[in-house]
Amino acid sequence: MGLECLLVTCDSTLLGQIKSAFSTHAALLDLRQDSASAIELAGRRHLDGLVIDCDDVAGGTEALVKVRNSRSNKETQIVAVVNGSTSVGTALDSGADFVLCKPIQETRLRSVLDIVLPKMECEHRRYFRYSIDLPVRFRNHLGQSSTARMKNVSEGGLAIKLVDPIHLKGVVPVEFDIPSIEPQAFHAKADVVWSDSFEMGLRFLYIEKDSGVALKSWLDLLEAQCQFRESTERPL
């Protein structure tokens, strides 16, 4: 699964430059030509990266502020594009991580993307959830053990399906076996961030060193499998 990014612009030149630059990274580039729809999208969905045309889209700088302060995209990498009305300092103070000035020089664009795209890929890995069905072991605050089924997993946490009612709250120890020829036990502490009658979401707070290395290798494998499936499903 490639990067999921949003470009906010009605400038065909900027659109062409960004599409060309992002195409080599298998990125899905969503386009919005007005601030309101961009703010609405960023408010309900996490994005791996954004490029916001601050001066040539009405309300562009205000959109930058609102996206940065949205719950879903507080840590998302944002590139602001300015064209004389908004200063570089204002764009940075409004929440941009990087700023490009029109007309955009290709060398400057490449130098910024060489830095920001790896950061976007890290954001993608942190949030993208791979669907997995595995048993997960827990201990509650009373030391009682219980088991659930994993629904999905990411670098930052996991969701579980509740077979039987489980009373988990706060920070809990989490264990599961990472699949391989020789399965490796994963040990971490996680915070229960949401729950309902059927599922529960947990965010990793602490991962043991060996478990972190094993998790990264496993997620790399899952990513490769996703990309292979996508490549075989594309029409010839």
Secondary structure, 3 states (H helix, E strand, C coil): CCCEEEEECCCHHHHHHHHHHHHCCCCEEEEECCHHHHHHHHHHCCCCEEEEECCCCCCHHHHHHHHHHCHHHCCCEEEEEECCCCCHHHHHHCCCCEEEECCCCHHHHHHHHHHHHHHHHHHHHHHCCEECCCEEEEECCCCCEEEEEEEEECCCEEEEECCCCCCCCCEEEEEEEECCCCCEEEEEEEEEEEECCCEEEEEEEEECHHHHHHHHHHHHHHHHHHHHHHHHHCCC
